[in-house]
Amino acid sequence: MQILGFNKLTLLDYPEHVGSTIFTGGCNFRCPFCQNGDLVLNPETVEPFSLDEVLKTLKERVGRVEGVCITGGEPTLQPDLIPFISEVKALGLKVKLDTNGYRPDVLSEILNQKLVDYVAMDIKNSKEKYGKTVGIAHFDTAPIEHSVNMLMQSSIDYEFRTTVVKELHDKNDFAAIGEWIKGAPKYFLQGYVESDNVLCKGFSAYEKDELESFRELLLKYIKHVEIRGL
Ligand code: SF4
């Protein structure tokens, strides 16, 4: 595991639990609004954490921490992700996996073995605008669709979520996303926030009332839609 970030205590990354967060290096997408520029573009410039040290610290914190959020970068690119999750689970901790859904083979193994307690998968945009939104020309959405279907058929607790960027998303995209993931239990809209580490500067966020209008539109398709982070 290439662990490039370790936040020992978070109340934000694991819903309803006190957690720790692990950030893995590298990503197969290049979302221009990504906030983890260093982890995605230059993982070799970030000082890695020792796997043994991370596991030792987690072990010491059992009782104070309930779960571990594994995020990135894109965690499913790590060749030893599954054994790592197994080690964390063996400590008695819950595991939440954040993923962009582009490795359905890895996700399938994780779901089949019931290795995680919660999955948060990004829906970057409507299928039509997926490539533009993830920064890849001629993008094939088939792996994403496969992951969406797997999660919707699984018994594992999960959410879909979208970082909403004014220059990339509009009302029609949310209608298309609503049709696509109709019947999903939970969907979160996360307003874009500019930072120094963003891949491409110059994007902007919608106002709260505009996000609220997208939420209302999505409620036609999904029971629980929330705006996160406002
Ligand atoms: S936003 Fe997520 S999926 Fe997109 S480039 Fe950044 S880490 Fe990868």
Residues whose N, C-alpha, C, O or C-beta is under 5 A from the ligand:
A	BS01	SF4	C27 F29 R30 C31 C34 V40 G72 G73 E74 N100
